[in-house]
């Protein structure tokens, strides 16, 4: 795709970088909040890639990843264009909250409606002004509150173009994941747009490795798509492809003592940790249900029976 890009009332010609804001809604104080968008329109034709972060307002690694990517891109060297939205959930970002003010999850509100809830209206605006103008997308996330994730791509690996992008990204893991109802990935997929969802790190924390892997991964996808030509791919090993993941849940309530770490390979029936009561009178052991790699775990040692404590990706022989 090439030529002039029209977003809202703004017109961005080839060879130009522009920062703009799309009005969303007013706060009770009548202060207008807008959706911040940066457009880099290349001088030559090529794919049109959107980058998004902070759909959950407390997931901030992606904000820094997008900043670092945009710092490296010049319109004169770009084939195609980038439409970057580093803070989609501006309301949650201000409040350091995953949700919107009405406690709705924006990533369960797509494709949205111009006359729906605040979450639905924001989702509709993002779809109309960003997603529908693009050929590819990368959506950046972290684990939810009190959890941490290993750098990983979640995508429909059964789609050829999506799989090609996932391979190029080069995260330690790429997981075949079905879409969730109301998610951005589902709404974009239904439009035929290949989307990668990058998960890494934890909420309200910068993670240097998560940011480095994400920044490099986006640049590698752009190089694979022919959008940039002067970026050397990473020499790191190819991503491990995963088809099954499962949360190990706490067999009892108490205080969790994990004995394994993020990214560690474990074997079936290996002890993963113990759960003690606060008085040291009872101890429950937690074992691995299958061979796998630890791709996420809780950061909170206080657990209730049935809580998800550790996420395993199955390793197939």
Phi, psi and omega in degrees: 000148181208184177090193183290141175252129179248116176231121185059232178264006184262143176240122183245109181283165176304144178083013183235146173247131185221136172256132180215169178230133176261119181302135180250295182193162177267145171287167176304337177281358183076008173287129181278131172255137182237161176272113183283128183229134171245126180247128170244112182256112184292165180277345180237159182288155180170187180297160176243111188252129172260144173239130180225148177212167177057036166300323165264120193297343181262005181261093196257352179304319182296331178299316179288324177300313180296320178302315182292322178295311182298329180295336185264354188252130174246138178304328183290337182258002189258132170260116185098209183207159176241133171242109188248131177234092186289337180226096180281311179271079183295329180292312179293324180299317179297321182272000184054044184235148175296329193255176170274172184303332180270012178072013175280148177269115182301326183278015168236018188241003181276151004280357174084182181208142180291345182240015182269205177294173178303317178298316181295321180292320178294318178298317179298317179299315181296318178297313185292314188268340184242294188301313185291352179260002189242161177258337181216160178213149173228121183249128190253130183223169166234179171294163177283178185306133179070018175229162176223143181240144168290145176306126185204149172257132172245128186195168173278093184284355175281346177270128188300313183290322177297317180298319179299318179292320180297318177298317181295325182302316173079028174291158179306325180231145165232123190249128174285115185228131174289158182276151177264145180302132177084002181277157176300319182297320178295314182297319180289321179299322179294341175269001180082019182261123177294131183228135170253137172250118180260125179243131175189141176083203184224166183291146175057028176218138168277133178239114187301318181292316180300319181291318181295315180295318181294317179296312179298320182297316179297317179297322180291324175296316179297321178295318179297324180282355180081017181279329177227153185237350187250027180245122181276126178300154181288146178277005183296156180296157180296158181295146172278123182273130185233137179249343183224131172230155181206136174278131170274128185254152184292127179284347180203168177273148179159211181246121185273133173239097179287142180246007180228168185229169182300132179085357183282138173277135181228161181247158181303136180072006174291141178286128182262338181167184178227156176239120181248157168275170187291348185251359178076016183271334183227142178225132178240130180269146179243129184240155178283134180280342180198170175294138181185190177236139180281117184249358178182154175200163177290150175258352183261117182287347179273116185232151172254158178303129180093352178295143174285120185246335185203132183256126182246137170259126183287138175256117181273140180293000000 
